[in-house]
Amino acid sequence: MNRSAGKSKRPRRVPQRMCVVCRSTADKRSLTRLVRTPDDGVQLDPTGKRNGRGAYLCDQRACWDRALTTNVLAKALRTTLTAADLERIQAAQPELDRESPSR
């Protein structure tokens, strides 16, 4: 008797992560990871595999703006953000619509 013949394969579990600003949960690949490294400071991590303490941001403009203007990101990364770190984060900010949708 073949036991695997009657069983269907379970779908792969997709890793979930939370945006540090708005606290919404989404697939790991749909969020942007920022990582604090001992040598390079805070960097964008497009692969999601760099060593260091990471924090995730969703693609909403309000989240990126709040991450740059408040200390939410610094708390999540357990560091103090330098001016150079903030410039790198701002340069890495995804191209989002400048206009908010009218309601």
PLY file of the C-alpha trace (Angstrom):
ply
format ascii 1.0
element vertex 103
property float x
property float y
property float z
element edge 102
property int vertex1
property int vertex2
end_header
0.00 0.00 0.00
1.28 3.42 -0.94
0.45 5.91 1.83
1.35 9.03 -0.12
-1.03 8.25 -2.99
-4.15 9.38 -1.13
-2.67 12.45 0.56
-2.49 15.82 -1.09
0.57 17.99 -0.58
0.21 20.82 1.85
0.91 24.26 0.40
4.21 25.79 1.46
3.99 28.16 4.38
4.76 31.74 3.33
6.78 33.66 5.96
4.91 36.62 7.41
6.52 39.81 8.75
5.17 42.99 10.32
5.77 46.60 9.28
7.42 48.38 12.22
5.37 51.53 11.62
1.78 50.54 10.83
2.04 47.03 12.36
0.31 45.40 9.38
1.30 41.82 8.57
2.25 40.81 5.04
4.34 38.30 3.12
8.05 38.69 3.82
8.82 39.30 0.13
6.29 42.13 -0.18
7.96 44.18 2.58
11.26 46.06 2.42
13.91 44.95 4.92
16.34 47.39 6.49
19.24 45.88 8.42
21.65 47.28 10.99
25.15 45.93 10.43
28.12 46.48 12.75
30.31 47.79 9.91
28.02 49.62 7.48
25.29 51.06 9.69
21.70 50.82 8.45
21.38 49.46 4.92
18.65 48.31 2.57
18.57 44.51 2.31
16.88 43.51 -0.96
17.74 39.81 -0.54
16.51 39.58 3.05
19.58 37.51 3.96
22.16 39.99 5.27
23.45 39.43 8.77
22.35 41.93 11.37
19.24 43.15 13.12
16.44 43.72 10.62
13.23 45.70 10.48
10.54 45.66 7.80
8.62 48.52 6.18
5.60 48.22 3.91
5.33 50.24 0.69
3.00 52.91 2.04
4.42 56.42 1.79
3.11 57.30 5.26
5.13 54.46 6.81
8.36 55.55 5.12
7.78 59.20 6.08
7.08 58.27 9.69
10.12 55.96 9.81
12.31 58.88 8.70
10.79 61.52 11.00
10.25 59.57 14.23
12.39 57.14 16.21
10.23 54.09 15.40
12.88 52.61 13.10
15.70 53.37 15.52
13.85 51.53 18.29
13.16 48.54 16.06
16.82 48.33 15.04
18.01 49.13 18.57
20.37 51.84 17.40
20.66 55.58 16.88
20.23 56.57 13.25
22.92 58.88 11.90
22.38 61.50 9.20
24.10 59.17 6.72
21.72 56.34 7.69
18.70 58.58 7.16
20.01 59.69 3.75
20.52 56.06 2.68
17.02 55.14 3.83
15.49 58.11 2.05
17.38 57.22 -1.16
16.14 53.62 -0.87
12.53 54.68 -0.42
10.48 53.01 -3.15
8.93 55.16 -5.83
5.43 55.67 -4.50
2.66 57.89 -5.71
3.20 61.46 -4.52
-0.51 62.15 -4.57
-2.85 60.61 -2.07
-5.99 59.06 -3.55
-9.00 61.35 -3.51
-12.05 60.10 -1.68
0 1
1 2
2 3
3 4
4 5
5 6
6 7
7 8
8 9
9 10
10 11
11 12
12 13
13 14
14 15
15 16
16 17
17 18
18 19
19 20
20 21
21 22
22 23
23 24
24 25
25 26
26 27
27 28
28 29
29 30
30 31
31 32
32 33
33 34
34 35
35 36
36 37
37 38
38 39
39 40
40 41
41 42
42 43
43 44
44 45
45 46
46 47
47 48
48 49
49 50
50 51
51 52
52 53
53 54
54 55
55 56
56 57
57 58
58 59
59 60
60 61
61 62
62 63
63 64
64 65
65 66
66 67
67 68
68 69
69 70
70 71
71 72
72 73
73 74
74 75
75 76
76 77
77 78
78 79
79 80
80 81
81 82
82 83
83 84
84 85
85 86
86 87
87 88
88 89
89 90
90 91
91 92
92 93
93 94
94 95
95 96
96 97
97 98
98 99
99 100
100 101
101 102
